[in-house]
């Protein structure tokens, strides 16, 4: 398959998706059972509003020691409270909506594999939600999907 192949031809359509009110522990079990490391979070209309990944869950279960002030070369530097507050909220969250990543990068199904690879690189993400013209989830494409296509091409 060439790099100009539409994402719709290679994306995963049987996507494990979550709702913001889902229990984090149950979501973890589903991720493990399906052998995937992330899933989009959707609202009632299946619009993508977040992404839940194992990284979000590891933060939740990690024992946090979050210093609010660090000393660098004899100078005390106060860390931004917003960032500290967000990490603590993630760690203590009990629902998917509380721990999910809200900044989801998405792409349309008619975009090409090359478009997806470029966007992943530019945004430093390993997966993209594939959405229709009104933002509803239709699939997911991950780096591994693109690598498989590129390897077959060569």
N, C-alpha and C positions, 0 to 999 in steps of 0.2 A: 504494500500500500504506500502510495506517495505521501509526502508531507502535506499535500494539499487535500488529503482525505478529510471530509467533514467529521467533526467530533461525534455526530449522531451515529456514525458507522462503527465507532469503537468504545463509546462511553458505556458505563454500567447503568442499566435502567432499573435493575432490582436493587434499589438503594435502601439501606437501613436508615430511616429518618426518625428523628425524635421530636417531641413537643416540649415547649419550655417548662411545663409543669411536671414532666416525667422525673421520676426518682433517679438520682445519680447512680446509686448502687445497681439498680436494675439496668440502667443504660450500660454500665460497665460490663455486666454479665452478657448483655446482648452483643456488645462489640466483640467480646472474647468468643462467644458462641459462633459468630459469623466470620471470625478470623479477619476482621478489618480494624483499622486504627482510628477511624473517624466516621462521622455521619452528620449530614445537615440537620439543622433544627428548623422546623417549618411551623407556620401559623395555621389557622383553620382553613385558609384558602390554598394551602401548600406553598405559600410564598416563603422563600428562604430568609430567615431572620438571624441565623447564627450557624456555627459549626461546632460540634462537640468532638474533641479528639482526645486520644489517650494522654496527650500532654496536659490538657485541661484537668484530667482526672488525676494525674500524677501530682500536679500542684495541689489539688484538693487534699490528697492523702499524705502529702509531705509534712514533716514536722517543721513548722516555720520558725525561723529566727530572723526577723526582719529588723535590722538596725535602722533607726530613723536619722541617725547622725553618724557619719564616718569621719575619721581623722586622716587627712592626707598631707603628709609632710608638715605636720604641726598645725594644720588649718582644719578646723571643724567645718564639715560640709553637711548641710541638712538635705536629706533626700526629699524629693517631691512627695507630699502627703497623698496626693491623688493616686500615684503609682502604688504606694504602700497599701492604701485603702483598697485598691482593686485586687491586689494579690491576697490580702486577708479575706476579702469577700469571696474570692474564688475558693480559698482554702476551707472556708466555713460553709459554703453553699450546699444545700441539700437537694436542689432541683437543677435540672439541665439548664434552665434559663439563667440560673445564678452563676454557673461555671463556664458556660459556652463562650466561645470567641464571637464577638458581635460583628467584627469587620470581615465579612465573607466576600471573597473574590469569586465572581461568577462570570459565565460566558454563555453564549447562545449556541445551540446545537449545530447551526450552519457554519460556525467558525471552523477553521482548519486545525489540524494537529499542530502545525507550525505556530498558529496563533496562540493555541493553548500553552505550548512549551514556552513561548516568549513571555506570555502573561505570568506564568508560574515563576519564571526567572526574575522578571521585573518586580513582582510582588513578594518574592521569597516565600512561596507557599508550595505545598506538595500535592494539593488537590484543588479542583475547581468545581463549584456547583454549576450544573448545566441547567439553565432556566429558559422558559419560553418568553415571549414578548412582554408578558405582564409580571414576570419574576417568579412564576410557579416552577417548582422543581420538576425536571424531566429526567435528570440523570446526574452522574458524577464522573469526572475524569481525573485520574491520578497520574503521577509521574510514571508509575509502573506501566500503565496502559500505553503511554506514549513510547516508552522504551521498547515495549513488545512490538509496536508497529515499526519503529525505526530499525530494530534488529531484523525483522522479517523483510523489510525493504532492501537491506543490504544482503 
